[in-house]
Amino acid sequence: MNGSKVLTVDAVIPGDGIPVPADVRTAAKDSMRPVIVICPGFLGYRRWGFFPWISERLALAGFHVVTISFSHSGTDDETGMITRPAEFASNKVSTELSDLDRVLRWTGSSAFPFPASTPRGLLGHSRGGSVSILTANSFPEVRSIVTWSTPSRLDRYTARRKKEWKRTGTLEFSDSRSLVPLHLDYSYYEDIDSNRERYDVPAAAAALKIPHLVVHGERDAAVSISEAKAFFELPGSGERRLETIKGCGHTFGVIHPLVKPTPSLEKAASLTVEWFASTLAGV
């Protein structure tokens, strides 16, 4: 893949609160093309690991591609370090849903840097996939969705951990991308707990009337393959397909920074490009 053929625009999407940063890529800046929005998961951001690579791959396949960092990622996108831990701590699922809503509206506005045709596609990794599923039905322009390594449950905490979280007000953990311990405010859990019906990800997936490709690593220790299968337990009218990538985990064998795409990532990318080409082209 020759990245020199792809133009990248560094964009900032304004709105209430903290802006959403995005990289917008295209291989045909004057052509009207469908738009695909890529959403990272927990601890992810627009320039982590495989996101620039898959964005270029989709741009070369005939799409304008918007790869975002959620507004409360707390990440310095140049260094990849989480330098704003207070922003990170105050993040919520509702915040990310609002961010994606903002981004999709922006892609249809005069502020979008390239001529866009009506169809939109969503590609989400991990929690970004859950947010994409919960958003897709709110936008008739969204005609296709692909989710990678996506959890079917947003409440992933034991009763004991939630009790301690409520007592202290914070859930603390460490990550190599932060020089200080990170934490999530208890408001993160309160948001999930008060929106259980709205945040029912399998129900939202079943309600989709658009094509949905689920891609999951066979050895994903962070999100079990059983959660990918949960998207197929309820009846639905939209086209749905599960593709399991053998021998790989949550990030398809990729670490940051990406030096060379793994065979597992190549497989996930090929499936994704083919899916969007067949479901968005000519729509």
C-alpha positions in Angstrom: 0.0 0.0 0.0 1.4 3.3 -1.0 0.4 5.9 1.6 1.7 8.7 -0.6 -1.5 8.3 -2.7 -3.6 9.2 0.3 -4.3 12.8 1.4 -4.7 13.3 5.2 -6.4 16.3 6.7 -6.1 16.9 10.4 -9.5 18.1 11.5 -11.1 19.4 14.7 -14.9 18.9 15.0 -16.3 21.5 17.4 -19.4 21.4 19.5 -20.5 21.6 23.1 -17.6 20.8 25.4 -14.3 19.3 24.2 -13.8 19.1 20.4 -13.4 15.8 18.6 -10.1 15.4 16.7 -10.1 13.5 13.5 -7.8 12.4 10.6 -9.7 12.6 7.3 -8.2 10.5 4.5 -9.0 10.2 0.9 -7.4 9.1 -2.4 -9.6 11.3 -4.5 -10.2 14.7 -2.8 -12.4 16.0 -5.6 -14.6 13.0 -6.0 -17.9 12.4 -4.3 -17.5 9.2 -2.3 -19.2 7.5 0.7 -17.8 8.3 4.1 -16.6 5.7 6.7 -16.2 6.8 10.3 -13.7 4.7 12.4 -14.1 4.7 16.2 -11.4 3.4 18.6 -12.1 1.6 21.8 -11.2 2.1 25.5 -7.6 3.6 25.6 -7.6 3.9 21.8 -7.1 7.0 19.8 -7.0 7.9 16.1 -3.3 7.2 15.6 -2.9 4.0 17.6 -1.5 0.9 16.0 -3.6 -0.2 13.0 -6.0 2.8 12.7 -3.9 4.9 10.3 -3.2 1.7 8.2 -6.8 0.5 7.9 -7.9 4.1 7.2 -5.5 4.4 4.3 -6.5 1.0 3.1 -10.2 2.0 3.0 -9.3 5.4 1.4 -7.5 3.6 -1.4 -10.6 1.3 -1.8 -12.7 4.3 -2.7 -14.0 6.0 0.5 -13.4 9.2 2.4 -12.4 8.0 5.9 -12.7 9.8 9.2 -10.8 8.3 12.1 -11.5 9.9 15.4 -10.2 10.2 18.9 -13.2 10.5 21.3 -13.2 13.9 23.0 -12.4 12.5 26.5 -9.6 10.1 25.5 -7.2 12.5 27.3 -4.6 11.7 24.7 -1.9 13.8 23.1 -2.4 12.6 19.5 1.2 13.5 18.6 2.9 11.5 21.3 0.1 9.0 22.1 0.5 9.7 25.8 -2.5 10.2 28.0 -1.6 13.7 29.2 -5.1 14.8 30.4 -6.1 12.2 33.0 -8.9 14.3 34.4 -10.6 14.3 31.0 -10.1 10.6 30.7 -11.6 10.0 34.2 -14.8 12.0 33.3 -15.5 10.0 30.2 -18.9 8.2 29.8 -20.6 6.0 27.2 -23.1 8.9 26.7 -20.2 11.2 25.9 -18.9 8.9 23.2 -22.4 8.5 21.8 -22.7 12.3 21.6 -19.2 12.5 20.0 -20.2 10.1 17.3 -23.5 11.9 16.7 -21.5 15.1 16.3 -19.1 13.5 13.8 -21.8 12.0 11.6 -23.6 15.3 11.4 -20.3 17.0 10.5 -19.7 14.6 7.6 -22.9 15.9 6.1 -22.1 19.6 6.6 -20.3 22.1 4.4 -17.4 21.9 6.8 -16.5 18.4 5.7 -13.3 18.9 3.5 -14.3 16.5 0.6 -17.4 16.0 -1.5 -19.4 13.3 0.2 -22.2 11.1 -1.2 -25.0 10.1 1.1 -24.0 6.6 2.4 -22.1 6.4 5.6 -20.3 3.4 7.1 -19.2 2.7 10.6 -16.1 0.7 11.7 -15.6 0.4 15.4 -13.0 -1.5 17.4 -13.7 -2.8 20.9 -15.9 -0.3 22.8 -15.9 1.9 19.7 -17.9 -1.0 18.0 -20.5 -0.9 20.8 -20.9 2.8 20.5 -21.2 2.4 16.7 -23.9 -0.2 17.1 -25.8 2.0 19.6 -25.6 5.0 17.1 -26.3 3.4 13.7 -30.1 3.3 13.8 -30.3 7.0 14.6 -28.8 7.9 11.2 -30.6 6.8 8.0 -27.4 7.7 6.2 -25.5 4.9 7.9 -26.0 2.0 5.5 -23.3 -0.5 6.7 -21.4 -1.3 9.9 -18.3 -3.4 10.7 -17.3 -4.1 14.3 -14.0 -5.6 15.4 -13.4 -7.3 18.8 -16.6 -5.7 20.1 -18.1 -6.4 23.6 -21.8 -7.1 23.9 -21.8 -5.9 27.5 -20.8 -2.5 28.7 -21.2 -3.4 32.4 -18.0 -5.6 32.8 -17.4 -5.2 36.5 -17.9 -7.6 39.4 -20.2 -6.7 42.3 -17.3 -6.4 44.6 -15.4 -4.0 42.3 -18.5 -1.8 41.8 -19.1 -1.6 45.5 -15.5 -0.4 46.1 -15.8 1.9 43.1 -18.9 3.5 44.6 -17.2 3.8 48.0 -14.1 5.6 46.7 -15.6 7.4 43.7 -12.8 6.2 41.4 -11.7 3.0 39.6 -7.9 3.2 39.4 -5.5 1.3 37.0 -2.2 1.8 35.3 -1.2 2.0 31.7 2.1 2.5 30.0 0.8 5.5 28.1 0.4 7.6 31.3 3.0 8.8 33.7 0.4 8.8 36.5 -2.2 6.2 37.6 -5.4 6.5 35.6 -8.9 6.3 36.9 -12.5 6.4 35.9 -15.0 8.4 37.9 -18.0 6.5 39.3 -20.1 8.6 37.0 -19.0 6.2 34.2 -20.7 3.3 35.9 -23.7 5.4 36.9 -24.2 6.3 33.2 -24.3 2.6 32.3 -26.5 1.6 35.2 -29.1 4.3 34.4 -29.2 3.5 30.7 -29.4 -0.3 30.7 -32.2 -0.6 28.1 -30.6 2.1 25.9 -27.2 0.5 26.2 -28.4 -3.1 25.4 -25.8 -3.7 22.7 -27.2 -7.1 21.4 -30.7 -5.7 21.2 -29.4 -2.7 19.3 -27.5 -5.0 16.9 -30.7 -7.1 16.4 -32.6 -3.9 15.6 -30.2 -2.9 12.8 -31.8 -3.1 9.4 -28.4 -2.6 7.7 -25.6 -5.1 6.9 -23.4 -5.8 10.0 -20.1 -7.7 9.8 -18.7 -8.9 13.1 -15.0 -9.7 13.1 -13.4 -11.3 16.2 -10.1 -12.9 17.2 -10.5 -16.5 18.2 -8.2 -16.0 21.2 -9.4 -12.6 22.3 -8.8 -12.6 26.1 -10.2 -9.1 26.6 -13.6 -9.7 24.9 -14.5 -13.4 24.6 -15.7 -14.8 21.3 -18.9 -15.6 23.1 -19.7 -11.9 23.1 -19.4 -11.8 19.3 -21.8 -14.7 19.1 -24.2 -12.8 21.4 -25.0 -10.5 18.5 -26.7 -13.3 16.7 -28.8 -14.7 19.5 -31.8 -12.3 18.9 -33.7 -12.4 15.6 -33.0 -9.5 13.3 -34.0 -8.4 9.8 -30.6 -7.0 8.7 -27.8 -9.0 7.0 -25.4 -10.2 9.7 -22.2 -12.2 9.4 -19.6 -13.4 11.9 -16.0 -13.9 10.8 -13.6 -15.4 13.3 -9.9 -14.8 12.8 -8.0 -17.9 14.0 -5.0 -17.7 16.4 -5.2 -14.0 17.3 -6.4 -11.8 20.1 -8.1 -8.4 20.7 -5.9 -6.4 18.4 -5.2 -9.0 15.8 -1.6 -9.4 16.9 -0.8 -5.7 16.6 1.0 -3.6 19.1 1.7 0.1 19.0 3.4 1.4 16.9 2.5 -0.7 13.9 5.7 -1.8 12.1 4.1 -4.3 9.7 0.5 -5.6 9.5 0.1 -9.1 10.8 -1.6 -11.8 8.7 -4.6 -11.6 11.1 -4.9 -7.8 10.6 -4.6 -8.3 6.8 -7.5 -10.8 7.0 -9.7 -8.5 9.1 -8.9 -5.6 6.7 -9.7 -7.6 3.6 -13.0 -8.7 5.0 -13.8 -5.2 6.0 -12.9 -3.6 2.6 -14.9 -6.3 0.8 -17.9 -5.7 3.1 -18.0 -2.0 2.6 -17.4 -2.3 -1.1 -20.4 -4.6 -1.5 -22.7 -2.7 0.9 -21.9 1.0 0.2 -20.8 1.1 -3.4 -23.6 2.3 -5.6 -26.0 2.9 -2.6 
